[in-house]
Amino acid sequence: MTNREFLKTETFRALNLMLEKYNYKLLKSKDSFILKTDFGWNRYSIDFFLRDIGWTILPALLVRFEVVENLYHKISDFEKKYQKGTPTIGTTIENFDVTLEARFDLYEESQINSVVEKLFELFENVALPFFGKFSNLSAIDEQLNYNINDTTLTGGIFKGTKSLIIGKLMKRNDFDELERVYQSYYISFADGFYLPEYLRLKELLKSNA
């Protein structure tokens, strides 16, 4: 085992012991801790980025609603084997709240305890409230569709598709206007690369009216 592998393994081992009481289970294949919910799952993801020595660590927050993802993947280009792993919303903690210290370097064993303590503190103080707030589509709809230009929780690629699906599920009175706004968004975003997917989604949602 290399030093890098040791540092990563020990970080997950120690954090796993601390998150057990919240019923979050280590998902090694995704470098994250997952809690199954009645609507999908919550994941506290710990992203490790290679540096010259050791790692830089960024924790992220992911939430999946099966009803949203099942609709999205009827028109998406994702291979079937990847479709069960897509979140409905997701963001790094540092992007969600720029006032927080949520990026850590880890390059020697003596830092492990400190890094784990910080990751656990962020889990309790940021992740749990985040998962609590966005445990229903109404809250996500309010965050996404009343803040058209904010891509924090979706990234640019999924801003219109995920938001439009949720708007449809919430039976928004302004759905037609949202549909037009997000079409305009995709016409200009990435030189229109994602517009065909969006147009397929529009047709799907019309057929589900």
N, C-alpha and C positions, 0 to 999 in steps of 0.2 A: 504494500500500500504506500503510495506516495504521500508526501506531506500535505499536499492539497487535498487528496482524498481523505486523509485522516481528519483534517480540519472540518471538512464538510460533513463527514459521517458523525463526528462527535457533536457538532452543532445540532444536527437533526436528532440525535439520540437524546441530548439534554433537553431540547425544546419539546420533544415528544412527551417526556415525563411530566413536563409542566402543563401541557395542554390536555392531558388525559382527563382531568377533572371536568373539562368542558365538552368532553365527548368528541373532540376533533381527532381524527385518526390520520396517522402518517401515510401519505400516498407517495411512496418512493419514486415511482415512475414519473411523477409530475413535480417532484421537489416541493411538496405542499402538504397541508393538513386539511382534511375534508370533513364536512358534516353534512350527511344526507338530510334533506328537508322534505316536507310533504309536497313541495313544488319543484324540487330539483336538488341543488346543493349550494353550500357556501365553501369557498376555498381560501385559506390563508397561504399564499404562495411565497416561497423564499427563493428569489432568483439569485444565482451565483454567477458572477461574471469574472472571467480569467483576467488576472493582472500579472505583471512580471514575476512577482512573488505573491502567492496566495490569491485572495479573492476580494472583489467588492460585492457587497450583499445589498439587495433591494427587496424589501417585502412588498407584496401586492395583494389586492383584495378582489376576489372574483365571485360572482353570483350567477347561477343558472336557473332559469325558469324553463321547464320542459315544454310548456305550451308555446312559448315564444320560439325556442330553438327548433321544435318539430315543424313549425310553419316555415321558418327561415330555410331549413335544409330541404324543403320541397323544391326550392329554386336555386340553392347555392351551388357552388362549384367544389365544395369540400368532398373529398373521398369519404365513403361511408364509414370507414374505420376511424375517422377523426371527428365525426359528427357528434358523438356523445361527450366529447371533451370541450366543446365550445361554451364560453360563458355568455350570458346575456349582457352583463355589464362587468367591467373590470378596470382597475387602475392601480398604479403604484401608489403607495402611501405618500411619497414625496410630491407626486403630482396632485393628489387629492387635497393635501394641506401643505402648502409650500413653507409654512412656518415651522414645521416639524423637522427634526433631525431623523431621517429615515434612510440613510445610506451609510453602510459601515464597511471598513476595511478589516480583513482578517488574513493575517499572514504568519501568525505564530500561536502556539498552543496557549500561551498565557493570556491571550485575548478572548478565548472561547467563552468563558463565564460571563464576561462583560457584554459581549455581543448577544449571547442568549438572553441575558437579563433585559437588554434593550428591546429585543424582538418580542419577548413576552410582555413587556410593558406596552408596546405598541399594539399587541394583540388585545390586551384588556382595555386599553384606553381609546383605541381607534377602530380596530377590526370589529370587535363585538358591537359597539354602537352603529357602525356602518351596516353590518349584517342585520341588526335589529331594524334600522330605518328602512332598508331596502328589502324587506321581507314580504312586500306586497307590490303588485304591479301599479297600483295607484300612486305610490310614492315615487316609483321609477318614472312613470308617465309625467308626473309633475316636474321631476328633475330634467328629463330629456326634452319634453315637448313644450315647456314654458321657457326653455333656454335653448333656442334653436341653434345658436352659434357655439354652444359649449360642447366640446367633444371629450371632456375629461373622462367620462364613464364608458365611452364606446370606442374612442379612437375615431379618426376621420373616416375610415372605410365603412364602419358599421353604423355611423350616426343616423343616417336616414332609414336604412332597412329595419334596424331593431326598433327605432322610435316609431316608425309607421305601423309595424306589427302591434306594438303595445297600444298605440292610439286606436287601432281598429278593435282590439280586445276590450278596451275601455269605452268603446262606443262614443268617442268624442264628437261633439257637435261640429267642431271645426275640422273634421277629418279631411274633407275635400281640400281645404286650404293647406293643411299639412302636406297632403299628397303633392300639391303644386310646388310648395316651398322646397320639399326634399328632392323633387325632380330637378328643379333649378340648381340645387346644391350639387347633384351628381353630374349635371351637364358641365359644370365648371371644375369640379373636383377631379384631380388626376387626369385632366384632359378627357374626361368622359369615359374613362376605362371601366368604371363600375356601373355606368348607366344601364347597360343591358340587363344586369342582374336586378337592378331596381325596377325596371319595366316589367320583368317577369314577376316580381313580387306584386306589383300593382294589379296585374291580371289575376294572380292567385287570390288576392284579397277581394277582388270584385266577384270572383266565382264563389267565395265563401260568404258573400253578403247575406 
